[in-house]
Amino acid sequence: MAERSRLTLDLDAQMHKRLKMLAASKGITMRELCLDAIEKRVREEKAEYLTAEEAPLLAELWDNDEDAVYDDL
C-alpha cells in the first residue's frame, strides 16, 4: 500500500449533514465520497507538465539518479 498523508477539513454543520446524507444514499462512507470527488477533480485538471503516468515511454528516460532530484516536486 502506498504511503498516505492525512487531510483534515472543517465543514459547517449543514455541509457535513449534506455530505453524510449523500454518502448514505450511495451506500458509501463520507471518506469514500470525498476521495472520489478529489480524485475526479484531479483527473479533470489539465497538467502543465508531463508525468511518468501520462507518458510511460518517457518514464524510462526519467528513471535515473540524475533526474531523481525532480521526483518530489
mmCIF file of the N, C-alpha and C atoms, coordinates in Angstrom:
data_MODEL
# 
_entry.id   MODEL 
# 
loop_
_atom_site.group_PDB 
_atom_site.id 
_atom_site.type_symbol 
_atom_site.label_atom_id 
_atom_site.label_alt_id 
_atom_site.label_comp_id 
_atom_site.label_asym_id 
_atom_site.label_entity_id 
_atom_site.label_seq_id 
_atom_site.pdbx_PDB_ins_code 
_atom_site.Cartn_x 
_atom_site.Cartn_y 
_atom_site.Cartn_z 
_atom_site.occupancy 
_atom_site.B_iso_or_equiv 
_atom_site.pdbx_formal_charge 
_atom_site.auth_seq_id 
_atom_site.auth_comp_id 
_atom_site.auth_asym_id 
_atom_site.auth_atom_id 
_atom_site.pdbx_PDB_model_num 
ATOM 1   N N  . MET A 1 1  ? 0.849   -1.190 0.000   1.00 0.00 ? 1  MET A N  1 
ATOM 2   C CA . MET A 1 1  ? 0.000   0.000  0.000   1.00 0.00 ? 1  MET A CA 1 
ATOM 3   C C  . MET A 1 1  ? 0.889   1.246  0.000   1.00 0.00 ? 1  MET A C  1 
ATOM 4   N N  . ALA A 1 2  ? 0.495   2.242  -0.764  1.00 0.00 ? 2  ALA A N  1 
ATOM 5   C CA . ALA A 1 2  ? 1.250   3.486  -0.854  1.00 0.00 ? 2  ALA A CA 1 
ATOM 6   C C  . ALA A 1 2  ? 1.163   4.261  0.462   1.00 0.00 ? 2  ALA A C  1 
ATOM 7   N N  . GLU A 1 3  ? 2.212   5.015  0.740   1.00 0.00 ? 3  GLU A N  1 
ATOM 8   C CA . GLU A 1 3  ? 2.214   5.845  1.937   1.00 0.00 ? 3  GLU A CA 1 
ATOM 9   C C  . GLU A 1 3  ? 1.115   6.892  1.821   1.00 0.00 ? 3  GLU A C  1 
ATOM 10  N N  . ARG A 1 4  ? 0.449   7.168  2.910   1.00 0.00 ? 4  ARG A N  1 
ATOM 11  C CA . ARG A 1 4  ? -0.664  8.113  2.890   1.00 0.00 ? 4  ARG A CA 1 
ATOM 12  C C  . ARG A 1 4  ? -0.388  9.290  3.811   1.00 0.00 ? 4  ARG A C  1 
ATOM 13  N N  . SER A 1 5  ? -1.029  10.401 3.518   1.00 0.00 ? 5  SER A N  1 
ATOM 14  C CA . SER A 1 5  ? -0.992  11.592 4.360   1.00 0.00 ? 5  SER A CA 1 
ATOM 15  C C  . SER A 1 5  ? -2.419  11.909 4.766   1.00 0.00 ? 5  SER A C  1 
ATOM 16  N N  . ARG A 1 6  ? -2.568  12.523 5.907   1.00 0.00 ? 6  ARG A N  1 
ATOM 17  C CA . ARG A 1 6  ? -3.887  12.849 6.422   1.00 0.00 ? 6  ARG A CA 1 
ATOM 18  C C  . ARG A 1 6  ? -4.268  14.274 6.029   1.00 0.00 ? 6  ARG A C  1 
ATOM 19  N N  . LEU A 1 7  ? -5.541  14.463 5.704   1.00 0.00 ? 7  LEU A N  1 
ATOM 20  C CA . LEU A 1 7  ? -6.097  15.764 5.364   1.00 0.00 ? 7  LEU A CA 1 
ATOM 21  C C  . LEU A 1 7  ? -7.303  15.989 6.267   1.00 0.00 ? 7  LEU A C  1 
ATOM 22  N N  . THR A 1 8  ? -7.347  17.129 6.913   1.00 0.00 ? 8  THR A N  1 
ATOM 23  C CA . THR A 1 8  ? -8.472  17.453 7.780   1.00 0.00 ? 8  THR A CA 1 
ATOM 24  C C  . THR A 1 8  ? -9.241  18.621 7.182   1.00 0.00 ? 8  THR A C  1 
ATOM 25  N N  . LEU A 1 9  ? -10.555 18.491 7.118   1.00 0.00 ? 9  LEU A N  1 
ATOM 26  C CA . LEU A 1 9  ? -11.410 19.547 6.599   1.00 0.00 ? 9  LEU A CA 1 
ATOM 27  C C  . LEU A 1 9  ? -12.363 20.012 7.683   1.00 0.00 ? 9  LEU A C  1 
ATOM 28  N N  . ASP A 1 10 ? -12.536 21.302 7.791   1.00 0.00 ? 10 ASP A N  1 
ATOM 29  C CA . ASP A 1 10 ? -13.539 21.868 8.693   1.00 0.00 ? 10 ASP A CA 1 
ATOM 30  C C  . ASP A 1 10 ? -14.730 22.279 7.846   1.00 0.00 ? 10 ASP A C  1 
ATOM 31  N N  . LEU A 1 11 ? -15.871 21.658 8.103   1.00 0.00 ? 11 LEU A N  1 
ATOM 32  C CA . LEU A 1 11 ? -17.091 21.935 7.352   1.00 0.00 ? 11 LEU A CA 1 
ATOM 33  C C  . LEU A 1 11 ? -18.131 22.544 8.279   1.00 0.00 ? 11 LEU A C  1 
ATOM 34  N N  . ASP A 1 12 ? -18.967 23.408 7.710   1.00 0.00 ? 12 ASP A N  1 
ATOM 35  C CA . ASP A 1 12 ? -20.073 23.880 8.539   1.00 0.00 ? 12 ASP A CA 1 
ATOM 36  C C  . ASP A 1 12 ? -21.054 22.721 8.700   1.00 0.00 ? 12 ASP A C  1 
ATOM 37  N N  . ALA A 1 13 ? -21.917 22.819 9.698   1.00 0.00 ? 13 ALA A N  1 
ATOM 38  C CA . ALA A 1 13 ? -22.819 21.721 10.051  1.00 0.00 ? 13 ALA A CA 1 
ATOM 39  C C  . ALA A 1 13 ? -23.724 21.326 8.888   1.00 0.00 ? 13 ALA A C  1 
ATOM 40  N N  . GLN A 1 14 ? -24.198 22.287 8.127   1.00 0.00 ? 14 GLN A N  1 
ATOM 41  C CA . GLN A 1 14 ? -25.097 22.000 7.016   1.00 0.00 ? 14 GLN A CA 1 
ATOM 42  C C  . GLN A 1 14 ? -24.388 21.197 5.918   1.00 0.00 ? 14 GLN A C  1 
ATOM 43  N N  . MET A 1 15 ? -23.162 21.572 5.573   1.00 0.00 ? 15 MET A N  1 
ATOM 44  C CA . MET A 1 15 ? -22.408 20.841 4.554   1.00 0.00 ? 15 MET A CA 1 
ATOM 45  C C  . MET A 1 15 ? -22.111 19.423 5.037   1.00 0.00 ? 15 MET A C  1 
ATOM 46  N N  . HIS A 1 16 ? -21.738 19.291 6.294   1.00 0.00 ? 16 HIS A N  1 
ATOM 47  C CA . HIS A 1 16 ? -21.469 17.973 6.864   1.00 0.00 ? 16 HIS A CA 1 
ATOM 48  C C  . HIS A 1 16 ? -22.705 17.083 6.756   1.00 0.00 ? 16 HIS A C  1 
ATOM 49  N N  . LYS A 1 17 ? -23.852 17.638 7.086   1.00 0.00 ? 17 LYS A N  1 
ATOM 50  C CA . LYS A 1 17 ? -25.112 16.890 7.024   1.00 0.00 ? 17 LYS A CA 1 
ATOM 51  C C  . LYS A 1 17 ? -25.420 16.472 5.582   1.00 0.00 ? 17 LYS A C  1 
ATOM 52  N N  . ARG A 1 18 ? -25.214 17.395 4.629   1.00 0.00 ? 18 ARG A N  1 
ATOM 53  C CA . ARG A 1 18 ? -25.483 17.093 3.223   1.00 0.00 ? 18 ARG A CA 1 
ATOM 54  C C  . ARG A 1 18 ? -24.557 15.992 2.703   1.00 0.00 ? 18 ARG A C  1 
ATOM 55  N N  . LEU A 1 19 ? -23.272 16.076 3.058   1.00 0.00 ? 19 LEU A N  1 
ATOM 56  C CA . LEU A 1 19 ? -22.327 15.042 2.639   1.00 0.00 ? 19 LEU A CA 1 
ATOM 57  C C  . LEU A 1 19 ? -22.689 13.686 3.242   1.00 0.00 ? 19 LEU A C  1 
ATOM 58  N N  . LYS A 1 20 ? -23.052 13.696 4.506   1.00 0.00 ? 20 LYS A N  1 
ATOM 59  C CA . LYS A 1 20 ? -23.418 12.458 5.187   1.00 0.00 ? 20 LYS A CA 1 
ATOM 60  C C  . LYS A 1 20 ? -24.639 11.817 4.528   1.00 0.00 ? 20 LYS A C  1 
ATOM 61  N N  . MET A 1 21 ? -25.643 12.634 4.214   1.00 0.00 ? 21 MET A N  1 
ATOM 62  C CA . MET A 1 21 ? -26.849 12.122 3.558   1.00 0.00 ? 21 MET A CA 1 
ATOM 63  C C  . MET A 1 21 ? -26.541 11.603 2.152   1.00 0.00 ? 21 MET A C  1 
ATOM 64  N N  . LEU A 1 22 ? -25.717 12.328 1.409   1.00 0.00 ? 22 LEU A N  1 
ATOM 65  C CA . LEU A 1 22 ? -25.355 11.912 0.056   1.00 0.00 ? 22 LEU A CA 1 
ATOM 66  C C  . LEU A 1 22 ? -24.599 10.584 0.083   1.00 0.00 ? 22 LEU A C  1 
ATOM 67  N N  . ALA A 1 23 ? -23.635 10.480 0.972   1.00 0.00 ? 23 ALA A N  1 
ATOM 68  C CA . ALA A 1 23 ? -22.864 9.242  1.088   1.00 0.00 ? 23 ALA A CA 1 
ATOM 69  C C  . ALA A 1 23 ? -23.771 8.076  1.453   1.00 0.00 ? 23 ALA A C  1 
ATOM 70  N N  . ALA A 1 24 ? -24.665 8.301  2.415   1.00 0.00 ? 24 ALA A N  1 
ATOM 71  C CA . ALA A 1 24 ? -25.581 7.241  2.841   1.00 0.00 ? 24 ALA A CA 1 
ATOM 72  C C  . ALA A 1 24 ? -26.488 6.814  1.696   1.00 0.00 ? 24 ALA A C  1 
ATOM 73  N N  . SER A 1 25 ? -26.934 7.769  0.895   1.00 0.00 ? 25 SER A N  1 
ATOM 74  C CA . SER A 1 25 ? -27.828 7.432  -0.218  1.00 0.00 ? 25 SER A CA 1 
ATOM 75  C C  . SER A 1 25 ? -27.121 6.597  -1.280  1.00 0.00 ? 25 SER A C  1 
ATOM 76  N N  . LYS A 1 26 ? -25.785 6.718  -1.343  1.00 0.00 ? 26 LYS A N  1 
ATOM 77  C CA . LYS A 1 26 ? -24.998 5.959  -2.314  1.00 0.00 ? 26 LYS A CA 1 
ATOM 78  C C  . LYS A 1 26 ? -24.430 4.681  -1.701  1.00 0.00 ? 26 LYS A C  1 
ATOM 79  N N  . GLY A 1 27 ? -24.642 4.503  -0.398  1.00 0.00 ? 27 GLY A N  1 
ATOM 80  C CA . GLY A 1 27 ? -24.138 3.310  0.280   1.00 0.00 ? 27 GLY A CA 1 
ATOM 81  C C  . GLY A 1 27 ? -22.639 3.300  0.466   1.00 0.00 ? 27 GLY A C  1 
ATOM 82  N N  . ILE A 1 28 ? -22.048 4.497  0.570   1.00 0.00 ? 28 ILE A N  1 
ATOM 83  C CA . ILE A 1 28 ? -20.607 4.607  0.779   1.00 0.00 ? 28 ILE A CA 1 
ATOM 84  C C  . ILE A 1 28 ? -20.345 5.495  1.989   1.00 0.00 ? 28 ILE A C  1 
ATOM 85  N N  . THR A 1 29 ? -19.099 5.514  2.433   1.00 0.00 ? 29 THR A N  1 
ATOM 86  C CA . THR A 1 29 ? -18.735 6.364  3.562   1.00 0.00 ? 29 THR A CA 1 
ATOM 87  C C  . THR A 1 29 ? -18.482 7.787  3.081   1.00 0.00 ? 29 THR A C  1 
ATOM 88  N N  . MET A 1 30 ? -18.484 8.715  4.015   1.00 0.00 ? 30 MET A N  1 
ATOM 89  C CA . MET A 1 30 ? -18.149 10.103 3.674   1.00 0.00 ? 30 MET A CA 1 
ATOM 90  C C  . MET A 1 30 ? -16.720 10.176 3.156   1.00 0.00 ? 30 MET A C  1 
ATOM 91  N N  . ARG A 1 31 ? -15.849 9.379  3.725   1.00 0.00 ? 31 ARG A N  1 
ATOM 92  C CA . ARG A 1 31 ? -14.455 9.340  3.276   1.00 0.00 ? 31 ARG A CA 1 
ATOM 93  C C  . ARG A 1 31 ? -14.392 8.938  1.810   1.00 0.00 ? 31 ARG A C  1 
ATOM 94  N N  . GLU A 1 32 ? -15.106 7.877  1.448   1.00 0.00 ? 32 GLU A N  1 
ATOM 95  C CA . GLU A 1 32 ? -15.112 7.421  0.057   1.00 0.00 ? 32 GLU A CA 1 
ATOM 96  C C  . GLU A 1 32 ? -15.684 8.489  -0.868  1.00 0.00 ? 32 GLU A C  1 
ATOM 97  N N  . LEU A 1 33 ? -16.742 9.134  -0.439  1.00 0.00 ? 33 LEU A N  1 
ATOM 98  C CA . LEU A 1 33 ? -17.357 10.190 -1.238  1.00 0.00 ? 33 LEU A CA 1 
ATOM 99  C C  . LEU A 1 33 ? -16.374 11.328 -1.495  1.00 0.00 ? 33 LEU A C  1 
ATOM 100 N N  . CYS A 1 34 ? -15.690 11.756 -0.444  1.00 0.00 ? 34 CYS A N  1 
ATOM 101 C CA . CYS A 1 34 ? -14.737 12.862 -0.580  1.00 0.00 ? 34 CYS A CA 1 
ATOM 102 C C  . CYS A 1 34 ? -13.532 12.465 -1.430  1.00 0.00 ? 34 CYS A C  1 
ATOM 103 N N  . LEU A 1 35 ? -13.002 11.260 -1.220  1.00 0.00 ? 35 LEU A N  1 
ATOM 104 C CA . LEU A 1 35 ? -11.859 10.812 -2.030  1.00 0.00 ? 35 LEU A CA 1 
ATOM 105 C C  . LEU A 1 35 ? -12.240 10.704 -3.499  1.00 0.00 ? 35 LEU A C  1 
ATOM 106 N N  . ASP A 1 36 ? -13.421 10.181 -3.777  1.00 0.00 ? 36 ASP A N  1 
ATOM 107 C CA . ASP A 1 36 ? -13.883 10.088 -5.164  1.00 0.00 ? 36 ASP A CA 1 
ATOM 108 C C  . ASP A 1 36 ? -13.968 11.469 -5.798  1.00 0.00 ? 36 ASP A C  1 
ATOM 109 N N  . ALA A 1 37 ? -14.500 12.436 -5.056  1.00 0.00 ? 37 ALA A N  1 
ATOM 110 C CA . ALA A 1 37 ? -14.640 13.792 -5.588  1.00 0.00 ? 37 ALA A CA 1 
ATOM 111 C C  . ALA A 1 37 ? -13.269 14.429 -5.842  1.00 0.00 ? 37 ALA A C  1 
ATOM 112 N N  . ILE A 1 38 ? -12.340 14.227 -4.929  1.00 0.00 ? 38 ILE A N  1 
ATOM 113 C CA . ILE A 1 38 ? -10.999 14.788 -5.089  1.00 0.00 ? 38 ILE A CA 1 
ATOM 114 C C  . ILE A 1 38 ? -10.299 14.144 -6.282  1.00 0.00 ? 38 ILE A C  1 
ATOM 115 N N  . GLU A 1 39 ? -10.374 12.815 -6.369  1.00 0.00 ? 39 GLU A N  1 
ATOM 116 C CA . GLU A 1 39 ? -9.727  12.114 -7.475  1.00 0.00 ? 39 GLU A CA 1 
ATOM 117 C C  . GLU A 1 39 ? -10.312 12.547 -8.822  1.00 0.00 ? 39 GLU A C  1 
ATOM 118 N N  . LYS A 1 40 ? -11.621 12.720 -8.882  1.00 0.00 ? 40 LYS A N  1 
ATOM 119 C CA . LYS A 1 40 ? -12.262 13.165 -10.117 1.00 0.00 ? 40 LYS A CA 1 
ATOM 120 C C  . LYS A 1 40 ? -11.755 14.551 -10.509 1.00 0.00 ? 40 LYS A C  1 
ATOM 121 N N  . ARG A 1 41 ? -11.691 15.453 -9.558  1.00 0.00 ? 41 ARG A N  1 
ATOM 122 C CA . ARG A 1 41 ? -11.234 16.818 -9.837  1.00 0.00 ? 41 ARG A CA 1 
ATOM 123 C C  . ARG A 1 41 ? -9.789  16.832 -10.317 1.00 0.00 ? 41 ARG A C  1 
ATOM 124 N N  . VAL A 1 42 ? -8.954  16.043 -9.688  1.00 0.00 ? 42 VAL A N  1 
ATOM 125 C CA . VAL A 1 42 ? -7.541  15.994 -10.083 1.00 0.00 ? 42 VAL A CA 1 
ATOM 126 C C  . VAL A 1 42 ? -7.404  15.436 -11.493 1.00 0.00 ? 42 VAL A C  1 
ATOM 127 N N  . ARG A 1 43 ? -8.168  14.408 -11.829 1.00 0.00 ? 43 ARG A N  1 
ATOM 128 C CA . ARG A 1 43 ? -8.120  13.850 -13.188 1.00 0.00 ? 43 ARG A CA 1 
ATOM 129 C C  . ARG A 1 43 ? -8.575  14.866 -14.224 1.00 0.00 ? 43 ARG A C  1 
ATOM 130 N N  . GLU A 1 44 ? -9.550  15.698 -13.864 1.00 0.00 ? 44 GLU A N  1 
ATOM 131 C CA . GLU A 1 44 ? -10.088 16.677 -14.811 1.00 0.00 ? 44 GLU A CA 1 
ATOM 132 C C  . GLU A 1 44 ? -9.144  17.840 -15.065 1.00 0.00 ? 44 GLU A C  1 
ATOM 133 N N  . GLU A 1 45 ? -8.295  18.135 -14.125 1.00 0.00 ? 45 GLU A N  1 
ATOM 134 C CA . GLU A 1 45 ? -7.366  19.255 -14.276 1.00 0.00 ? 45 GLU A CA 1 
ATOM 135 C C  . GLU A 1 45 ? -6.342  18.944 -15.357 1.00 0.00 ? 45 GLU A C  1 
ATOM 136 N N  . LYS A 1 46 ? -6.060  19.897 -16.176 1.00 0.00 ? 46 LYS A N  1 
ATOM 137 C CA . LYS A 1 46 ? -5.033  19.736 -17.207 1.00 0.00 ? 46 LYS A CA 1 
ATOM 138 C C  . LYS A 1 46 ? -3.677  20.027 -16.571 1.00 0.00 ? 46 LYS A C  1 
ATOM 139 N N  . ALA A 1 47 ? -2.786  19.068 -16.649 1.00 0.00 ? 47 ALA A N  1 
ATOM 140 C CA . ALA A 1 47 ? -1.442  19.258 -16.112 1.00 0.00 ? 47 ALA A CA 1 
ATOM 141 C C  . ALA A 1 47 ? -0.648  20.162 -17.047 1.00 0.00 ? 47 ALA A C  1 
ATOM 142 N N  . GLU A 1 48 ? 0.164   21.018 -16.475 1.00 0.00 ? 48 GLU A N  1 
ATOM 143 C CA . GLU A 1 48 ? 1.010   21.895 -17.272 1.00 0.00 ? 48 GLU A CA 1 
ATOM 144 C C  . GLU A 1 48 ? 2.333   21.229 -17.601 1.00 0.00 ? 48 GLU A C  1 
ATOM 145 N N  . TYR A 1 49 ? 2.488   20.008 -17.160 1.00 0.00 ? 49 TYR A N  1 
ATOM 146 C CA . TYR A 1 49 ? 3.711   19.274 -17.389 1.00 0.00 ? 49 TYR A CA 1 
ATOM 147 C C  . TYR A 1 49 ? 3.369   17.798 -17.549 1.00 0.00 ? 49 TYR A C  1 
ATOM 148 N N  . LEU A 1 50 ? 4.277   17.058 -18.131 1.00 0.00 ? 50 LEU A N  1 
ATOM 149 C CA . LEU A 1 50 ? 4.071   15.624 -18.311 1.00 0.00 ? 50 LEU A CA 1 
ATOM 150 C C  . LEU A 1 50 ? 4.506   14.875 -17.062 1.00 0.00 ? 50 LEU A C  1 
ATOM 151 N N  . THR A 1 51 ? 3.826   13.792 -16.781 1.00 0.00 ? 51 THR A N  1 
ATOM 152 C CA . THR A 1 51 ? 4.216   12.912 -15.691 1.00 0.00 ? 51 THR A CA 1 
ATOM 153 C C  . THR A 1 51 ? 4.522   11.542 -16.272 1.00 0.00 ? 51 THR A C  1 
ATOM 154 N N  . ALA A 1 52 ? 5.192   10.715 -15.491 1.00 0.00 ? 52 ALA A N  1 
ATOM 155 C CA . ALA A 1 52 ? 5.514   9.368  -15.937 1.00 0.00 ? 52 ALA A CA 1 
ATOM 156 C C  . ALA A 1 52 ? 4.244   8.580  -16.230 1.00 0.00 ? 52 ALA A C  1 
ATOM 157 N N  . GLU A 1 53 ? 3.200   8.836  -15.472 1.00 0.00 ? 53 GLU A N  1 
ATOM 158 C CA . GLU A 1 53 ? 1.930   8.133  -15.681 1.00 0.00 ? 53 GLU A CA 1 
ATOM 159 C C  . GLU A 1 53 ? 1.302   8.512  -17.024 1.00 0.00 ? 53 GLU A C  1 
ATOM 160 N N  . GLU A 1 54 ? 1.419   9.786  -17.383 1.00 0.00 ? 54 GLU A N  1 
ATOM 161 C CA . GLU A 1 54 ? 0.827   10.256 -18.632 1.00 0.00 ? 54 GLU A CA 1 
ATOM 162 C C  . GLU A 1 54 ? 1.686   9.917  -19.846 1.00 0.00 ? 54 GLU A C  1 
ATOM 163 N N  . ALA A 1 55 ? 2.982   9.738  -19.638 1.00 0.00 ? 55 ALA A N  1 
ATOM 164 C CA . ALA A 1 55 ? 3.903   9.456  -20.743 1.00 0.00 ? 55 ALA A CA 1 
ATOM 165 C C  . ALA A 1 55 ? 4.838   8.313  -20.352 1.00 0.00 ? 55 ALA A C  1 
ATOM 166 N N  . PRO A 1 56 ? 4.325   7.076  -20.329 1.00 0.00 ? 56 PRO A N  1 
ATOM 167 C CA . PRO A 1 56 ? 5.126   5.944  -19.866 1.00 0.00 ? 56 PRO A CA 1 
ATOM 168 C C  . PRO A 1 56 ? 6.431   5.747  -20.638 1.00 0.00 ? 56 PRO A C  1 
ATOM 169 N N  . LEU A 1 57 ? 6.450   6.107  -21.914 1.00 0.00 ? 57 LEU A N  1 
ATOM 170 C CA . LEU A 1 57 ? 7.690   5.952  -22.669 1.00 0.00 ? 57 LEU A CA 1 
ATOM 171 C C  . LEU A 1 57 ? 8.781   6.873  -22.143 1.00 0.00 ? 57 LEU A C  1 
ATOM 172 N N  . LEU A 1 58 ? 8.386   8.060  -21.730 1.00 0.00 ? 58 LEU A N  1 
ATOM 173 C CA . LEU A 1 58 ? 9.366   8.993  -21.177 1.00 0.00 ? 58 LEU A CA 1 
ATOM 174 C C  . LEU A 1 58 ? 9.781   8.596  -19.764 1.00 0.00 ? 58 LEU A C  1 
ATOM 175 N N  . ALA A 1 59 ? 8.934   7.845  -19.066 1.00 0.00 ? 59 ALA A N  1 
ATOM 176 C CA . ALA A 1 59 ? 9.235   7.436  -17.695 1.00 0.00 ? 59 ALA A CA 1 
ATOM 177 C C  . ALA A 1 59 ? 10.555  6.686  -17.633 1.00 0.00 ? 59 ALA A C  1 
ATOM 178 N N  . GLU A 1 60 ? 10.819  5.858  -18.629 1.00 0.00 ? 60 GLU A N  1 
ATOM 179 C CA . GLU A 1 60 ? 12.071  5.113  -18.651 1.00 0.00 ? 60 GLU A CA 1 
ATOM 180 C C  . GLU A 1 60 ? 13.273  6.049  -18.720 1.00 0.00 ? 60 GLU A C  1 
ATOM 181 N N  . LEU A 1 61 ? 13.138  7.129  -19.479 1.00 0.00 ? 61 LEU A N  1 
ATOM 182 C CA . LEU A 1 61 ? 14.234  8.096  -19.576 1.00 0.00 ? 61 LEU A CA 1 
ATOM 183 C C  . LEU A 1 61 ? 14.419  8.851  -18.266 1.00 0.00 ? 61 LEU A C  1 
ATOM 184 N N  . TRP A 1 62 ? 13.310  9.112  -17.565 1.00 0.00 ? 62 TRP A N  1 
ATOM 185 C CA . TRP A 1 62 ? 13.376  9.898  -16.345 1.00 0.00 ? 62 TRP A CA 1 
ATOM 186 C C  . TRP A 1 62 ? 13.789  9.086  -15.130 1.00 0.00 ? 62 TRP A C  1 
ATOM 187 N N  . ASP A 1 63 ? 13.743  7.774  -15.215 1.00 0.00 ? 63 ASP A N  1 
ATOM 188 C CA . ASP A 1 63 ? 14.036  6.913  -14.071 1.00 0.00 ? 63 ASP A CA 1 
ATOM 189 C C  . ASP A 1 63 ? 15.540  6.700  -13.954 1.00 0.00 ? 63 ASP A C  1 
ATOM 190 N N  . ASN A 1 64 ? 16.234  7.729  -13.458 1.00 0.00 ? 64 ASN A N  1 
ATOM 191 C CA . ASN A 1 64 ? 17.675  7.617  -13.267 1.00 0.00 ? 64 ASN A CA 1 
ATOM 192 C C  . ASN A 1 64 ? 18.088  8.510  -12.100 1.00 0.00 ? 64 ASN A C  1 
ATOM 193 N N  . ASP A 1 65 ? 19.289  8.278  -11.598 1.00 0.00 ? 65 ASP A N  1 
ATOM 194 C CA . ASP A 1 65 ? 19.762  9.013  -10.428 1.00 0.00 ? 65 ASP A CA 1 
ATOM 195 C C  . ASP A 1 65 ? 19.882  10.509 -10.674 1.00 0.00 ? 65 ASP A C  1 
ATOM 196 N N  . GLU A 1 66 ? 20.268  10.898 -11.870 1.00 0.00 ? 66 GLU A N  1 
ATOM 197 C CA . GLU A 1 66 ? 20.444  12.312 -12.186 1.00 0.00 ? 66 GLU A CA 1 
ATOM 198 C C  . GLU A 1 66 ? 19.120  13.079 -12.110 1.00 0.00 ? 66 GLU A C  1 
ATOM 199 N N  . ASP A 1 67 ? 18.052  12.449 -12.572 1.00 0.00 ? 67 ASP A N  1 
ATOM 200 C CA . ASP A 1 67 ? 16.741  13.093 -12.557 1.00 0.00 ? 67 ASP A CA 1 
ATOM 201 C C  . ASP A 1 67 ? 15.969  12.851 -11.268 1.00 0.00 ? 67 ASP A C  1 
ATOM 202 N N  . ALA A 1 68 ? 16.500  12.081 -10.370 1.00 0.00 ? 68 ALA A N  1 
ATOM 203 C CA . ALA A 1 68 ? 15.801  11.749 -9.116  1.00 0.00 ? 68 ALA A CA 1 
ATOM 204 C C  . ALA A 1 68 ? 15.509  13.000 -8.274  1.00 0.00 ? 68 ALA A C  1 
ATOM 205 N N  . VAL A 1 69 ? 16.281  14.072 -8.467  1.00 0.00 ? 69 VAL A N  1 
ATOM 206 C CA . VAL A 1 69 ? 16.056  15.304 -7.702  1.00 0.00 ? 69 VAL A CA 1 
ATOM 207 C C  . VAL A 1 69 ? 14.680  15.889 -7.978  1.00 0.00 ? 69 VAL A C  1 
ATOM 208 N N  . TYR A 1 70 ? 14.085  15.546 -9.130  1.00 0.00 ? 70 TYR A N  1 
ATOM 209 C CA . TYR A 1 70 ? 12.771  16.090 -9.503  1.00 0.00 ? 70 TYR A CA 1 
ATOM 210 C C  . TYR A 1 70 ? 11.603  15.221 -9.016  1.00 0.00 ? 70 TYR A C  1 
ATOM 211 N N  . ASP A 1 71 ? 11.884  14.054 -8.464  1.00 0.00 ? 71 ASP A N  1 
ATOM 212 C CA . ASP A 1 71 ? 10.829  13.116 -8.094  1.00 0.00 ? 71 ASP A CA 1 
ATOM 213 C C  . ASP A 1 71 ? 9.854   13.664 -7.059  1.00 0.00 ? 71 ASP A C  1 
ATOM 214 N N  . ASP A 1 72 ? 10.317  14.516 -6.160  1.00 0.00 ? 72 ASP A N  1 
ATOM 215 C CA . ASP A 1 72 ? 9.461   15.004 -5.081  1.00 0.00 ? 72 ASP A CA 1 
ATOM 216 C C  . ASP A 1 72 ? 8.846   16.362 -5.364  1.00 0.00 ? 72 ASP A C  1 
ATOM 217 N N  . LEU A 1 73 ? 8.997   16.877 -6.561  1.00 0.00 ? 73 LEU A N  1 
ATOM 218 C CA . LEU A 1 73 ? 8.437   18.188 -6.892  1.00 0.00 ? 73 LEU A CA 1 
ATOM 219 C C  . LEU A 1 73 ? 6.965   18.096 -7.153  1.00 0.00 ? 73 LEU A C  1 
# 
